[in-house]
Amino acid sequence: MLEKIDLTKKLEKQSYREKMEALELELGRLQRECHAYKIPVMIVLEGFGASGKGVQIGKLIQALDPRGFRVHAITGETEEEQKYPFIRRFWIKTPENGKIAIYDTSWYRRVLADRFSGNTEKEELEDSYAAICSFEEQLTAGGTVMIKLFLAIDQKEQKKRFEKLLESKETAWRVSREDWEKNEKYDSYVRMIEEALQRTDTDYAPWTIVEATDRRFATVKIYTTVIEALKEAVAEKKAEAGREISQETEETETWENRELEESVLAKVDLTKSYTEKEYHKKKKKLQKKIRKLHGELYRRQIPVIIGFEGWDAGGKGGAIKRLTEKMDPRGFTVNTTAAPNDYEKAHHYLWRFWKNVPKKGHVAVYDRTWYGRVMVERIEGFCTKKEWQRAFKEINDMEAQFVQSGAIVLKFWMQIDKEEQRKRFEERQKNPEKQWKITEEDWRNRDKWDAYEEAVNEMLIRTSTPEAPWVIVEGNCKYYARIKVLEAVIEAIEKRLESR
């Protein structure tokens, strides 16, 4: 992509001033429209050292209301950030709806600067590219405008700028030994850049190469590129506002899979059980083992992600309590997922889950998870049909990234039958200490049992992978369910420890 770029392009001062006066007004207007239509915008500036990224960001924000944007200067990972999947630190820096985020270098550092310096291992590259493309695809599919700009200068121009920076004590610090090494090995670094641009130049997040030898030309091109992208996004929002969008909650047979002809849940044997004596004997032994394995996970710095889904009153809370009660409380967190608040709704639906990903050596347990997108949000009409259908791939991609970063991922579906649920609801209503557990919404959801069952069957089939499997827990007997969860977690941890 770089070899055909004409880096001699220039713009005269008078022409620049005339163009910029109109461009600045237009960009300011579009920022206000994006805010009104709640369009999130991400502007990425990558480029060669001394190509002018900082200068161009300074020029760009002159036309913007400072209350509506934030600039992120991306440096190498901190020691704390290295304990998480690499893409997490960028997920948590994504803008809320109607705001603009500008990145001075970005997630591409992983496949450019870090790769050049040897901090990104060769075997990590494929996973890094997959994570980057998934990240951008998920955000843009959710309505984010992604503008990626690469500022290009040639080797000679870069060297000249480095030397000029070194002339002053105030700017000399900006030129590092690694910058000089990239200049000396310019052709080698260009090959890395070319690979990155080609592998991530997509229809949903294309690259724009900015000829940056002449700074006036570069500024006008950046403004023009950003304006065109925002115009297109605003026009699309206006078109949507003029259309009547149907948010279908009614199920149609759009996903054809013969496996769905017979319910996965219908095959579950809910007669499985343990006596109270068997339960306590097994629980004591298994919890002792969990406590020991929890320490080994910390020693070996292996993160664990455990998600619980299931019917209301299906036994999620009881299973979580028995799983964690003998663990070191400093090494695990239990995340309870409720309906998103207004701030969470202003972000991509996966944003709030990336915030709670466990660091290396820690365990994160989720009482309800990101699967709400393909169950409650699907059934209740809180997202469009297109959105929940897209979510299966988005969730699989996210869990694959967890696994690639070294995590053990387990997902439990707590299965009970409708009659058992009714009994548990009634018991809760009669017990003053448990009445808080039952709501009118729980009873209303029972009326939609068949619709939820169909959604759950599809979810289990489409999102159970060898790396992040679903474990269906026979839950009519609480004793049996709790033991099965403990055994499954122990088996997964031991398998990982043996593989290492």
C-alpha positions in Angstrom: 0.0 0.0 0.0 2.9 2.4 0.7 5.0 1.8 -2.4 2.7 3.8 -4.7 2.2 6.8 -2.4 3.5 10.1 -3.7 5.2 11.7 -0.7 6.0 14.9 -2.6 2.5 16.3 -2.4 2.3 19.8 -1.1 -0.2 22.5 -0.4 0.5 26.3 -0.5 -0.2 28.4 2.5 -3.0 30.5 1.0 -4.8 27.4 -0.3 -4.4 25.7 3.0 -6.0 28.6 4.9 -8.9 28.8 2.6 -9.6 25.1 2.8 -9.2 24.9 6.6 -11.6 27.7 7.4 -14.4 25.7 5.8 -13.2 22.3 7.1 -13.0 23.3 10.7 -16.5 24.7 10.7 -17.8 21.5 9.0 -16.0 19.2 11.5 -17.4 21.1 14.4 -20.9 20.8 13.0 -20.5 17.1 12.4 -19.2 16.5 16.0 -22.5 18.1 17.3 -24.6 15.9 14.9 -22.7 12.7 16.0 -23.4 13.7 19.6 -27.1 14.2 18.8 -27.4 10.9 17.1 -25.3 9.1 19.7 -22.7 8.0 17.2 -19.4 6.9 18.8 -16.2 7.7 16.8 -12.7 6.3 17.0 -9.9 8.0 15.2 -6.6 6.1 15.0 -3.3 7.8 14.0 -0.5 5.5 13.3 2.7 6.3 11.3 6.4 6.5 11.1 8.3 8.1 14.0 8.4 11.9 13.5 5.6 11.8 10.9 3.7 14.3 12.9 1.0 12.4 14.7 1.0 14.7 17.7 1.0 17.8 15.6 -1.9 16.5 13.5 -3.9 15.5 16.6 -3.4 19.1 17.9 -4.7 20.5 14.6 -7.7 18.1 14.6 -8.9 18.9 18.0 -8.9 22.7 17.4 -12.2 22.3 15.6 -13.8 20.1 18.3 -15.7 20.8 21.5 -13.3 19.6 24.2 -16.2 18.2 26.2 -16.9 15.7 23.5 -13.5 14.0 22.8 -10.6 12.3 24.6 -7.1 11.7 23.4 -5.3 8.5 24.3 -1.5 8.3 24.0 -0.7 4.6 23.8 2.7 3.5 25.1 4.0 0.1 25.9 2.0 -2.2 28.2 2.4 -1.6 32.0 3.2 -4.6 34.2 -0.4 -4.6 35.3 -1.7 -4.5 31.7 0.4 -7.5 30.8 -1.7 -9.6 33.2 -4.7 -9.3 30.9 -5.6 -10.1 27.3 -3.8 -7.4 25.2 -7.0 -6.0 23.6 -8.6 -5.4 27.0 -6.9 -2.1 27.6 -8.3 -0.8 24.3 -11.8 -2.1 24.9 -12.0 -0.1 28.2 -10.8 3.0 26.3 -13.6 2.8 23.7 -15.9 5.9 23.7 -19.4 6.1 24.8 -22.1 6.9 22.3 -21.9 10.4 20.9 -18.2 10.9 22.0 -14.9 10.9 20.0 -11.8 8.9 21.0 -8.5 9.8 19.3 -5.6 7.4 19.6 -1.9 8.5 19.2 -0.8 5.0 18.2 -3.1 2.2 19.1 -3.7 -1.6 19.3 -1.5 -1.7 16.2 1.5 -1.2 18.5 1.3 -5.0 19.1 2.0 -5.8 15.5 4.3 -2.9 14.7 6.6 -1.3 17.4 6.3 -4.3 19.8 7.0 -6.7 16.9 10.0 -4.7 15.7 11.5 -4.6 19.2 10.9 -8.4 19.8 8.2 -7.9 22.5 5.6 -9.6 20.3 6.7 -13.2 19.7 6.3 -14.7 16.2 3.7 -17.2 17.4 1.6 -14.4 19.0 1.2 -12.6 15.7 -1.7 -14.6 14.3 -3.7 -14.3 17.5 -2.9 -10.6 17.6 -4.2 -10.0 14.1 -7.3 -12.0 14.8 -8.0 -10.0 18.0 -7.5 -6.7 16.2 -9.9 -7.6 13.3 -12.5 -9.0 15.7 -12.3 -5.9 17.9 -12.8 -3.5 15.0 -15.5 -5.6 13.4 -17.5 -5.9 16.6 -17.3 -2.1 17.3 -18.2 -1.0 13.8 -21.1 -3.5 13.6 -22.4 -2.0 16.8 -22.4 1.5 15.2 -18.9 2.9 15.9 -17.2 4.9 13.2 -13.7 3.7 12.9 -11.2 6.0 11.0 -7.7 4.7 10.7 -5.0 7.0 9.4 -1.4 6.1 8.6 1.1 9.0 8.3 3.8 8.2 5.8 7.2 9.9 5.3 10.3 8.4 3.7 13.6 7.4 5.3 15.4 10.6 4.4 12.7 12.9 5.7 12.5 10.9 8.9 16.2 11.2 9.5 16.1 15.0 8.9 13.2 15.4 11.4 15.1 13.3 14.0 18.1 15.5 13.7 16.1 18.7 14.0 14.4 17.4 17.2 17.8 16.5 18.6 19.0 20.1 18.2 16.9 21.3 21.1 16.9 19.9 24.7 13.2 20.5 24.8 12.5 18.0 22.0 15.5 15.7 22.0 13.8 13.3 24.4 11.3 12.5 21.7 13.9 10.6 19.7 14.7 7.2 21.2 17.4 4.7 20.3 14.6 2.5 18.9 13.5 5.3 16.6 17.0 5.5 15.1 17.0 1.7 14.8 13.8 1.8 12.8 15.3 4.5 10.6 18.4 2.5 10.0 16.3 -0.6 9.2 13.6 1.4 7.4 13.0 -1.3 4.7 12.6 -4.0 7.3 10.1 -2.0 9.3 8.2 -1.0 6.1 7.6 -4.7 5.4 6.0 -5.1 8.9 3.9 -2.0 8.2 2.8 -3.3 4.8 1.7 -6.6 6.3 -0.2 -4.9 9.1 -2.0 -2.5 6.6 -2.9 -5.3 4.2 -4.2 -7.7 6.8 -6.4 -5.1 8.6 -7.6 -3.0 5.6 -11.3 -4.1 5.7 -14.5 -2.7 4.4 -15.7 -1.9 8.0 -12.4 -0.3 9.1 -10.3 0.7 6.0 -6.9 2.4 6.2 -6.2 5.9 4.7 -2.6 6.6 3.9 -1.7 10.2 4.6 1.2 11.7 2.7 2.8 13.5 5.6 6.0 15.2 4.2 4.1 18.4 3.9 2.2 19.1 7.1 -0.4 21.4 5.5 -1.3 18.8 3.0 -1.5 16.1 5.7 -3.8 18.3 7.9 -6.2 18.9 5.0 -6.3 15.2 4.1 -6.9 14.2 7.6 -9.8 16.7 8.1 -11.3 15.7 4.7 -11.1 11.9 5.6 -12.7 12.4 9.0 -15.4 14.7 7.7 -16.4 12.3 4.9 -16.6 9.4 7.4 -18.8 11.3 9.8 -21.0 12.7 7.0 -21.7 9.1 5.9 -22.4 8.0 9.4 -24.8 10.9 10.1 -26.6 10.3 6.8 -27.1 6.7 7.6 -28.5 7.6 11.0 -30.9 10.1 9.4 -32.0 7.4 7.0 -32.6 5.0 9.9 -34.7 7.7 11.7 -36.8 8.0 8.6 -37.5 4.3 8.4 -39.7 2.3 10.7 -37.3 -0.3 12.1 -39.0 -3.5 13.2 -37.6 -4.9 16.4 -38.8 -8.4 16.0 -39.2 -10.5 19.1 -41.2 -13.1 17.2 -39.0 -16.2 16.3 -38.6 -17.1 12.7 -36.7 -20.0 11.2 -33.8 -18.1 9.8 -31.1 -20.3 11.2 -31.4 -23.7 9.7 -29.7 -26.4 11.7 -31.0 -29.9 11.9 -29.7 -30.3 15.4 -32.4 -28.0 16.6 -35.1 -30.4 15.5 -34.5 -32.2 18.8 -33.9 -30.0 21.9 -30.5 -30.3 23.6 -32.2 -29.6 26.9 -34.8 -32.3 26.3 -32.0 -34.9 26.5 -30.9 -33.9 30.0 -31.6 -36.5 32.7 -33.0 -34.5 35.6 -33.5 -37.6 37.8 -29.8 -37.6 38.7 -29.3 -37.0 42.4 -27.2 -37.5 45.5 -28.3 -38.0 49.1 -27.5 -35.4 51.6 -24.8 -37.7 53.1 -23.2 -38.4 49.7 -23.3 -34.7 49.0 -21.5 -33.5 52.2 -18.8 -36.2 51.8 -18.1 -35.3 48.2 -18.3 -31.6 48.8 -15.7 -31.7 51.6 -13.2 -33.6 49.4 -13.7 -31.5 46.3 -13.6 -28.1 48.1 -10.3 -29.2 49.7 -9.0 -29.9 46.2 -10.3 -26.6 44.8 -8.5 -24.7 47.5 -5.2 -26.3 46.6 -5.7 -25.8 42.9 -6.6 -22.2 43.4 -3.1 -21.6 44.9 -1.5 -23.4 42.0 -3.4 -21.2 39.5 -1.9 -18.2 41.2 1.6 -19.7 41.2 1.4 -20.5 37.5 -0.4 -17.2 36.7 -3.3 -18.9 34.9 -6.6 -16.9 34.8 -10.0 -18.7 35.0 -13.3 -17.4 33.7 -16.4 -19.3 34.8 -19.9 -18.2 33.6 -23.2 -19.3 35.1 -26.5 -19.2 33.2 -29.7 -21.0 33.8 -33.4 -20.8 34.6 -34.6 -18.5 37.4 -34.2 -20.5 40.6 -32.0 -22.9 38.7 -29.4 -23.0 41.5 -26.7 -20.6 40.2 -26.2 -18.8 43.5 -25.9 -22.1 45.5 -23.4 -23.6 43.1 -21.3 -20.4 43.1 -21.2 -20.3 46.9 -20.0 -23.9 47.2 -17.4 -23.3 44.4 -15.9 -20.3 46.0 -16.4 -20.7 49.8 -13.0 -22.4 50.3 -11.0 -20.3 47.8 -8.7 -17.5 48.9 -11.0 -14.4 48.7 -8.1 -12.3 47.5 -7.9 -14.4 44.3 -11.4 -14.4 43.0 -14.3 -12.1 42.2 -18.0 -12.9 41.7 -19.6 -10.5 39.1 -23.3 -10.3 39.2 -24.7 -9.2 35.8 -27.9 -7.2 36.0 -29.6 -5.0 33.4 -27.1 -2.5 32.0 -27.2 1.0 33.5 -27.3 4.1 31.4 -23.5 4.5 31.2 -23.1 0.9 30.2 -25.8 1.2 27.6 -23.8 4.1 26.1 -21.1 1.6 25.1 -20.9 -1.6 23.1 -22.7 -4.4 25.0 -19.4 -6.4 25.5 -17.6 -3.3 27.0 -18.8 -4.0 30.6 -17.6 -7.6 30.5 -14.1 -6.7 29.2 -13.8 -4.4 32.2 -14.1 -7.4 34.6 -11.8 -9.9 32.8 -9.6 -11.5 35.5 -5.8 -10.9 35.5 -3.4 -13.7 35.4 -3.6 -16.1 38.4 -7.1 -14.9 39.4 -10.6 -16.4 39.0 -13.6 -14.5 37.8 -17.1 -16.0 38.3 -20.1 -14.5 36.5 -23.6 -14.9 37.9 -25.2 -14.4 34.4 -23.0 -13.2 31.6 -22.7 -11.8 28.1 -25.2 -14.4 27.0 -28.0 -12.2 28.0 -27.7 -10.7 24.5 -28.9 -14.0 22.9 -31.5 -14.8 25.6 -33.3 -12.1 27.6 -32.4 -9.2 25.1 -33.5 -11.4 22.2 -36.7 -12.5 23.8 -37.7 -9.2 25.3 -36.8 -7.2 22.2 -34.1 -5.1 23.8 -31.9 -5.6 20.7 -32.7 -6.2 17.1 -32.8 -9.5 15.4 -29.7 -8.6 13.4 -27.9 -7.7 16.6 -28.5 -10.9 18.5 -27.8 -13.1 15.5 -24.5 -11.3 15.1 -23.7 -11.8 18.8 -23.0 -15.5 18.5 -19.8 -14.9 16.5 -18.9 -11.9 18.6 -19.1 -13.9 21.8 -17.2 -16.8 20.3 -14.5 -14.4 19.2 -14.3 -12.8 22.6 -14.0 -16.2 24.4 -11.4 -17.3 21.9 -9.3 -14.2 22.9 -9.7 -15.2 26.5 -8.3 -18.6 25.8 -5.5 -17.3 23.5 -4.4 -15.1 26.4 -4.0 -18.2 28.6 -7.4 -18.4 30.4 -9.4 -21.4 31.3 -13.0 -20.7 30.2 -16.0 -22.7 31.5 -19.7 -22.0 31.1 -22.5 -23.7 33.1 -26.1 -24.0 32.1 -28.2 -24.8 35.2 -31.1 -26.9 33.9 -34.3 -27.6 35.8 -37.8 -28.4 34.6 -40.8 -26.1 34.7 -42.4 -28.0 37.6 -39.3 -27.8 39.7 -39.0 -24.1 39.1 -42.6 -23.6 40.2 -41.9 -25.5 43.5 -38.9 -23.3 44.2 -40.7 -20.1 43.4 -43.5 -21.1 45.9 -41.0 -22.1 48.5 -39.3 -18.7 48.2 -42.6 -16.9 48.6 -43.4 -18.8 51.8 -40.0 -18.2 53.4 -39.6 -14.6 54.7 -35.8 -14.9 54.4 -36.0 -15.9 50.7 -38.8 -13.7 49.5 -36.3 -11.1 48.2 -35.2 -13.8 45.6 -38.6 -13.9 43.9 -40.1 -11.1 41.8 -43.1 -10.5 39.5 -40.7 -10.6 36.6 -39.7 -14.2 37.5 -43.3 -15.3 37.2 -43.8 -13.4 34.0 -40.8 -15.1 32.5 -42.4 -18.5 33.1 -45.0 -17.5 30.5 -42.2 -17.3 27.9 -40.6 -20.7 28.9 -40.9 -22.2 25.4 -39.4 -19.1 23.7 -36.5 -19.1 26.2 -36.0 -22.8 25.7 -35.6 -22.4 22.0 -33.2 -19.5 22.4 -31.1 -21.5 25.0 -30.9 -24.6 22.7 -29.6 -22.4 19.8 -27.1 -20.7 22.2 -25.7 -24.0 23.5 -25.2 -25.4 20.0 -23.7 -22.2 18.5 -21.4 -21.2 21.3 -20.0 -24.4 22.8 -16.5 -24.8 21.6 -13.7 -27.2 22.6 -11.8 -24.3 24.2 -14.9 -22.7 25.9 -17.4 -25.5 26.3 -20.9 -25.4 27.8 -21.5 -27.8 30.7 -25.2 -28.6 31.1 -25.8 -29.2 34.8 -28.8 -31.5 35.8 -30.2 -29.2 38.5 -33.5 -30.7 39.8 -31.4 -32.1 42.7 -29.3 -29.2 44.1 -26.9 -31.6 45.7 -26.1 -33.2 42.4 -25.8 -29.9 40.6 -23.3 -28.4 43.1 -21.1 -31.5 43.0 -21.1 -31.6 39.2 -20.0 -27.9 39.0 -17.1 -28.6 41.5 -16.0 -31.7 39.6 -16.1 -29.9 36.2 -14.0 -27.0 37.4 -11.5 -29.3 39.0 -11.2 -31.4 35.9 -10.6 -28.4 33.7 -7.9 -26.9 36.0 -6.1 -30.3 36.3 -6.2 -30.8 32.6 -4.5 -27.4 32.1 -1.9 -27.9 34.8 -1.0 -31.3 33.3 -0.6 -29.8 29.8 2.0 -27.4 31.2 
